[in-house]
Amino acid sequence: KPKPVVSINPDNQVFSGDTVTLRCEIQDESVSRWQYSWYKDASLSPVSSVQMYTISSVEVTHTGKYTCKGRESGGSRSSHHSDAVTLTVSGESPPVSLIISPSRTQHFTRDSLSLSCEDQSNSTGWTVRRYTDSEGVLDCSQWGSVTGSTCNISFLSTSYTGVYWCESESGENSNPVNITVHDGDVILESPVHPVTEGHPLTLHCSYRNTNPSNLRADFYKDGSVVQNQTTGEMIINKVLKLDEGFYHCKHPERGESPRSWISVRRSSHVEAPFSVLMLISSVVTSSPYLLITIILLVKCSRTQ
């Protein structure tokens, strides 16, 4: 029997009121069509019967372990249950935020970068940590220069691509941030943290060694063009929940940027803690999201 693989969007923070989509993929060429069933926790009754299970306004009660299973449409064959994935929805505010300068999630190789922990509590001893595919979890002292709660990187390389967060001596954590270091000529400048619904969203297409960066560019959302031949900037005056998705930009000669996930939250939301989401075994660009999964699983196991 084939075993389904589950993926989820968004793959970072999840807030009450957000839209969450779980997708069930079954690789078996001998079956032309599957009927899907989603299960939550130990329930024997399915909560959904579609391949893409979308929760349009997620609540704390949606927290739980989810699995999917397939049955051949019009036939007798079935799949195994997928591995369980855990979705956690929380409204608590983290005591610290990771501040990135320059304030964007994509950066060019050979650029410099500063990461600092902005404390909102009485906790002390904040440290910037990261997870990369090649080195695992390391403190800033092992890959950057530490000054108080600030970590400086003077020369970025693609090996710095990973998930970054702040951690206190008492074990408190900020929300994680995906940072991508690109060795190409084009990056997308987008907000580091979720954008509040109704607020403006500005995206810039930046080019290496071009100042000012005013070359024309096409902007894409979830693989489709949403704005073309602009002066390298895209503005949504009042962002809506439906604007959430993967964005990238492209220049006809210089190439295209990596993709970045733009998260939109309701105006009444407060940010969720670091352990807000544990998920995802594969996506189209799996590595960065798999990193988040591994980190969150590690963090949760350490707090138990």
C-alpha positions in Angstrom: 0.0 0.0 0.0 1.3 3.5 -0.7 1.7 5.9 2.2 0.4 9.5 1.8 2.6 12.6 2.4 1.0 15.6 4.1 2.1 19.2 3.5 0.7 22.5 5.0 0.5 26.2 4.2 1.4 28.5 5.9 4.5 26.7 7.2 5.5 29.3 9.9 3.2 31.1 12.4 -0.5 30.2 12.7 -2.9 32.6 14.4 -6.6 32.3 15.2 -8.5 33.4 12.1 -5.8 32.4 9.7 -6.4 30.2 6.7 -4.6 26.8 6.9 -4.4 24.3 4.0 -3.4 20.7 4.5 -2.6 18.7 1.3 -2.6 14.9 0.9 -0.3 13.5 -1.8 -0.4 9.8 -2.7 2.1 8.5 -5.2 0.7 5.4 -7.0 0.4 5.4 -10.8 -1.7 2.3 -10.8 -4.6 4.2 -9.3 -6.2 6.9 -11.5 -8.3 8.6 -8.9 -8.3 8.7 -5.1 -11.0 9.5 -2.6 -9.4 11.2 0.5 -10.3 11.2 4.2 -8.8 13.5 6.9 -8.7 12.4 10.5 -8.0 14.5 13.6 -6.5 13.0 16.8 -8.1 9.6 17.6 -11.4 10.2 15.8 -12.6 7.4 13.6 -14.9 9.8 11.7 -13.2 11.9 8.9 -13.3 15.7 9.3 -12.9 16.3 5.6 -13.1 14.2 2.3 -11.1 16.4 -0.1 -7.4 16.2 -1.1 -6.8 19.8 0.0 -8.3 20.3 3.4 -8.7 24.1 4.0 -9.7 25.6 7.3 -10.7 29.2 6.4 -10.7 30.6 9.9 -8.6 28.4 12.2 -9.2 28.5 15.9 -7.5 27.1 19.0 -9.9 24.1 18.9 -8.3 23.0 15.6 -5.1 22.2 17.5 -4.4 18.5 17.1 -2.7 15.7 15.1 -3.9 15.2 11.6 -3.6 12.2 9.2 -5.0 11.5 5.8 -5.8 8.3 4.0 -6.9 7.4 0.4 -9.3 4.9 -1.1 -9.5 4.1 -4.8 -12.5 5.8 -6.4 -14.7 3.0 -7.7 -12.3 0.3 -6.6 -11.2 -1.7 -3.5 -7.7 -0.5 -3.0 -6.7 1.9 -0.2 -3.5 3.6 1.1 -1.9 3.5 4.5 -2.6 6.4 6.9 -0.1 9.2 6.6 2.3 10.1 9.4 0.5 12.4 11.9 1.3 16.1 11.7 0.7 18.4 14.6 -1.0 21.8 14.2 -0.9 24.2 17.2 -2.8 27.5 17.2 -2.0 30.0 20.0 -2.8 33.6 20.7 0.0 34.2 23.3 2.6 36.9 22.6 6.3 35.9 22.6 8.4 37.9 25.1 11.0 38.8 22.4 11.2 39.6 18.7 14.0 38.9 16.3 15.0 42.1 14.5 16.8 41.8 11.2 18.8 44.6 9.5 18.5 45.0 6.6 14.8 44.2 7.3 14.1 41.5 4.8 14.2 37.7 4.6 16.2 37.5 1.4 19.9 38.6 1.1 22.7 38.5 -1.4 25.9 36.6 -0.9 28.8 38.7 0.3 26.4 41.2 2.1 26.4 41.9 5.8 23.6 41.2 8.2 22.7 42.1 11.8 20.2 40.2 14.0 19.1 41.4 17.4 16.7 40.3 20.1 14.2 43.0 21.2 13.1 42.1 24.7 9.5 42.8 25.9 9.9 41.0 29.3 12.3 40.9 32.2 14.1 37.9 30.7 17.9 38.3 30.3 20.6 36.6 28.3 18.9 36.4 24.9 20.9 34.6 22.3 20.4 34.4 18.5 20.4 30.8 17.3 19.9 29.3 13.9 19.3 25.9 12.2 20.9 25.2 8.8 20.8 22.1 6.7 24.5 21.5 6.9 25.3 22.4 10.6 22.1 21.9 12.6 21.4 24.2 15.6 24.2 26.6 16.5 24.6 29.7 18.6 25.7 33.0 17.0 29.1 32.7 18.6 29.8 29.8 16.3 29.0 31.6 13.0 28.8 35.3 13.8 30.1 38.1 16.0 28.2 38.6 19.3 27.7 42.0 20.9 25.2 41.7 23.8 21.9 40.4 22.3 23.0 41.3 18.7 24.6 39.0 16.2 26.5 40.4 13.3 27.5 38.6 10.1 30.1 40.5 7.9 30.1 38.2 4.9 27.1 36.1 3.9 27.2 32.9 1.9 24.5 30.5 0.8 25.4 28.3 3.8 23.7 30.9 6.0 20.3 30.0 4.6 18.2 28.7 7.4 15.8 29.4 10.3 16.8 32.0 12.9 15.3 32.8 16.3 16.1 34.3 19.8 16.3 32.1 22.9 16.7 33.2 26.5 18.6 31.4 29.3 15.2 30.4 30.8 14.2 28.7 27.5 11.8 31.3 26.1 11.8 31.7 22.3 10.8 34.3 19.7 9.0 33.4 16.5 11.3 31.8 13.9 12.3 33.6 10.7 13.4 32.0 7.5 16.4 33.7 6.0 17.5 32.9 2.4 20.9 33.9 1.1 20.9 34.0 -2.7 24.0 33.8 -5.0 22.0 35.1 -8.0 21.4 38.7 -9.1 17.8 39.2 -8.0 16.1 39.1 -4.5 12.7 40.0 -3.3 12.5 42.5 -0.4 9.5 41.5 1.7 8.4 42.0 5.4 10.1 39.8 7.9 7.0 39.4 10.1 3.3 38.9 9.2 1.5 41.9 7.8 -1.8 43.0 9.5 -4.9 42.9 7.3 -5.8 46.4 6.1 -2.3 47.7 6.3 -0.1 48.4 3.2 2.2 45.8 1.8 5.2 46.9 -0.3 7.5 44.5 -2.2 10.7 45.5 -3.9 12.7 43.6 -6.6 16.3 44.3 -5.8 19.3 43.7 -8.1 22.9 43.0 -7.1 25.3 46.0 -7.8 22.5 48.3 -9.0 21.8 51.5 -7.1 19.1 52.7 -7.2 17.4 49.4 -7.9 14.8 50.7 -10.4 14.9 48.1 -13.2 11.6 46.8 -14.4 10.3 43.5 -13.0 7.4 41.1 -13.0 5.9 40.0 -9.7 4.4 36.6 -9.1 2.0 35.2 -6.5 1.8 31.4 -6.2 3.5 31.1 -9.6 1.1 33.4 -11.5 1.9 37.0 -12.6 0.1 39.6 -10.5 2.0 42.7 -11.8 4.4 43.1 -14.7 6.9 45.6 -16.1 6.9 47.8 -13.0 9.7 49.9 -11.8 10.8 47.2 -9.4 8.1 47.8 -6.8 4.7 46.4 -6.0 2.3 48.0 -3.5 -1.0 46.6 -2.1 -2.5 49.6 -0.3 -4.8 47.5 2.0 -3.7 43.9 2.2 -6.4 41.3 2.6 -6.2 37.7 3.8 -6.5 36.5 0.2 -3.2 38.2 -0.6 -1.4 35.7 1.5 0.9 33.4 -0.5 4.3 32.7 -2.0 5.8 35.7 -3.9 8.8 36.2 -6.1 10.0 38.7 -8.7 11.7 38.2 -12.1 13.8 40.3 -14.5 13.9 39.1 -18.1 17.7 39.3 -18.2 19.0 39.2 -14.7 16.9 36.2 -13.5 14.4 35.7 -10.7 14.4 35.8 -6.9 13.7 32.9 -4.5 10.1 32.6 -3.2 9.0 34.1 0.1 5.9 33.4 2.0 3.8 36.5 2.9 1.6 36.0 5.9 -1.4 38.2 6.6 -3.1 38.2 10.0 -6.3 39.7 11.3 -6.1 43.1 12.8 -7.0 41.7 16.3 -4.2 39.1 16.3 -1.2 38.9 18.6 1.8 36.9 17.6 2.0 33.3 18.6 5.0 31.8 20.4 7.9 29.9 18.8 6.2 26.5 19.2 3.2 27.6 17.2 3.6 25.1 14.5 5.2 21.7 14.0 4.8 20.4 10.5 5.6 19.5 7.0 7.5 16.7 5.5 7.6 17.9 1.9 6.7 21.0 -0.2 7.9 22.1 -3.6 10.8 24.0 -2.0 11.0 21.6 0.9 14.3 22.3 2.6 13.6 25.6 4.4 10.2 24.3 5.7 11.7 21.0 6.8 14.1 23.1 8.8 11.3 24.7 10.7 9.7 21.3 11.4 12.9 19.9 12.8 13.6 22.9 15.0 10.1 23.0 16.4 10.1 19.3 17.1 13.5 19.7 18.9 12.2 22.8 20.9 9.1 21.0 22.0 10.9 17.9 23.1 13.3 20.0 25.1 10.5 21.7 27.0 8.7 18.4 27.9 
